[in-house]
Amino acid sequence: MSEHLAHRFDGYALFKLMSVAKVCRAICVIKGKEIQESLQLYFECFSEELWSEP
């Protein structure tokens, strides 16, 4: 009985771990895109400032 319960808990823990990993990965992807876009905007503004210098 206790062995079965432990096995079920392991499966549930693994499932929870996978769910958390998926969420973290999704957040990382979203944050990565935001950071990339922010850097792109920063560089565009920076280059405009650079080229607008007389």
C-alpha positions as CSV (number, residue, x, y, z in Angstrom):
1,M,0.0,0.0,0.0
2,S,2.7,2.5,1.0
3,E,4.8,1.5,-2.0
4,H,1.9,2.3,-4.4
5,L,1.4,5.6,-2.6
6,A,5.1,6.5,-2.9
7,H,5.0,5.6,-6.6
8,R,2.0,7.9,-7.1
9,F,3.7,10.7,-5.3
10,D,6.8,10.3,-7.4
11,G,4.6,10.5,-10.6
12,Y,2.8,13.6,-9.2
13,A,6.1,15.3,-8.2
14,L,7.5,14.6,-11.6
15,F,4.4,16.0,-13.2
16,K,4.6,19.1,-11.1
17,L,8.3,19.5,-11.8
18,M,7.6,19.3,-15.6
19,S,4.8,21.8,-15.3
20,V,7.0,24.2,-13.4
21,A,9.8,23.7,-15.9
22,K,7.4,24.4,-18.8
23,V,6.3,27.7,-17.1
24,C,9.8,28.8,-16.4
25,R,10.8,28.0,-20.0
26,A,7.8,30.0,-21.3
27,I,8.8,33.0,-19.0
28,C,12.4,32.8,-20.2
29,V,11.3,32.8,-23.8
30,I,9.0,35.8,-23.3
31,K,11.6,37.6,-21.2
32,G,14.3,36.8,-23.8
33,K,12.1,38.3,-26.6
34,E,11.4,41.4,-24.5
35,I,15.1,41.8,-23.7
36,Q,16.0,41.3,-27.4
37,E,13.4,43.9,-28.5
38,S,14.6,46.3,-25.8
39,L,18.2,45.9,-26.9
40,Q,17.2,46.4,-30.6
41,L,15.3,49.6,-29.7
42,Y,18.2,50.8,-27.6
43,F,20.7,50.2,-30.4
44,E,18.4,51.9,-32.9
45,C,18.1,55.0,-30.7
46,F,21.8,54.9,-30.0
47,S,22.7,54.8,-33.6
48,E,20.3,57.6,-34.4
49,E,21.9,59.7,-31.7
50,L,25.3,58.8,-33.0
51,W,24.5,59.7,-36.6
52,S,22.7,62.8,-35.7
53,E,25.8,64.3,-34.2
54,P,27.0,67.2,-36.3
